[in-house]
């Protein structure tokens, strides 16, 4: 009799966990870095490899760090939103070119436009790993003290901008209007 109760109990526990898991949005992956300083980095700039972009260059300003790559199809989907943010001067946007090659990345920006004040070239992906990047695109909101305040996984769209990012930027002291 007991040998039948154990499998039934295990099945029941798994059923409860499965039911609880269905309530969560699979696109939301919590980041342990929220509320912590952005990882230290100093990488060559994509356009000017003799110059470096470091996390210390972002201090004193609220900024977005957008992780992207020329091989990333989803990056193309969000790109118009980044260009619009850059044109409107809503927030400084820095790129982290992730596991890419320099020439294809530069060509991608020439072809589609460059919304970034600067892009760091993370050829090995080491800095992306330090940021906890699961895949591209991902976007981080970093406050004036260099603390990560928000992480968005996947392409930015009007809903993610209006629902999360722009309100957070306003909370952090930036004047922003809703994205269209």
N, C-alpha and C positions, 0 to 999 in steps of 0.2 A: 504494500500500500504506500509506504514512504517513498519508494523509488518512483512512483508516479507523481507525487506531490512536488518534488524538486523541479522536474521539467515544466510542470504547470506554473509554478511560482516564477521560474526564470522567464518563461514566455509572458506571463502577466507583467513582470517588471519591464521587459523590453517593449511591450505594447504601451505601457504608460510613458516610457521615455520617448517612444516614437510619436505618440500623440502630443506630448509637450513640444517636441521638436518641430512639429508642423505649424506651430503658432509663430515661429520666428521667421523673419525675412532672410532667405539664404544669401542675399546680396550684401547684408550687413555683417561685416566681420570686425568685431571690436579690436581696436589697436591698443596694446599696452603702452604706447608712447603718448597717448592723449594726456595732456597735463604735465608732460615731461619735456625737458629741453630737447630740441632737435639734435640728432647725432652730429658730432663734429665731423667736418669734412673739408677738404681742400682738393679740388679737382681742376684739371685744365679746362679752360673755356672751349666750347665747340668751335667758335669762329676764330679765336685767337689762342691757340694752344700754349703759347709762351706765357699767357696770363692765367691766373687761377681764380676760381670762384670758391669762396669758403662760407661756411655758415655764419661766420663773424660779419660778412658783408651784408647780411640781412638784418642784423641787429638794429634796433631803433625804429623799425617800420613794420607794419603789418604787411604780410606778403603771402602769395600763393606759391607753392612749389608744385609744379606739374611734372609728373614722371611720364615720359613719352619715348617713342622709338619710331624710326622710319618704316620698320617692318610691321607696325601695329595698325591693323585695320580699324580698330575701335578709336584710335587716336584721331583718325580722320573725321570720325563722327562728331567728336567734341570740339574740333579745331575752330570752327566758326564762332563758337561761344567764347573761346579764349581770345580770338582776334577782336571780337566785339568788346570784351572787357578791357583789352589793351587799348583799343581806339578811344574808348570813353574815359580812359585813365582811372578806372574804378579802383584798381589795386595793382601794385607792382607784381608782375608774374615772372618767376624764374623757372627755367626748365632744367630737368635732370634727364639727359639723354641716356637711356638705360640699355646696356648690352647691345650696342649698335656699332656701326662703322661710321667714321667721320664723314666721308664723301656722300654716302647715301643720305645721311642726316642733314647735311648742308643742302643737298639738292631738294630734299623734302621741304625744307623751310623756304627755299627759293620758289618752289612750285606753289605751295599752299599759303605762304605768308608766315611771318615770324612775330608772334605775340610776346616773346620773351625779352626782358631787359638783358638777360644773359642766360645761356644754357651751359651747364656743367656737363662734361663728357665723361660718363661713367661706363667706360668700355667693358670692364670686368664685371660690373654689376655689384661691386662690393658695397658702395654707399647705399644703393637701393636696398640691399639686404639689411644694412644697418637701420634703414627706415622701416623695415618690415614690409617691403613691397611684395605683393603676391603675384602681380602681373601688371601690365600697362593697359590703359592709363590709370594712374592714381593721382589724386590731388590732395595736398596738405595745406591747411591754413596755419600760419605761424604768426604768433603775436610779436609785439615790439621787444619783448625780453628773450625771444628765440624759443618760446615754448609752443609745442604743437597743440593746437586747440581743436582741430577737426581733421578727419581723414575721409576722403571720398574714394571709393573703389569703383572703377568703371568710368565710362565716358560721362562728362558733365553734360547736362541738358538744362532747359529752362526750369524744370521742376526742382532739380537738385540745387541750382543756383538760387532760385526764389525761396525754396523751402528751408535751406540750411545755410548755404555759404554767404549769401548777401545779408541775411539777418545777423549772422555772426560777425561779419565785417562791420556792420553798423554798431553792434554791441561793443566791438573793439575800438570804436571811434572813427571809423571811415564813413563818409557820406556816400551812400549808394542808393540807386533806384532799382526797381525790379527789372529783371532781364526779360526780353521778349523772344 
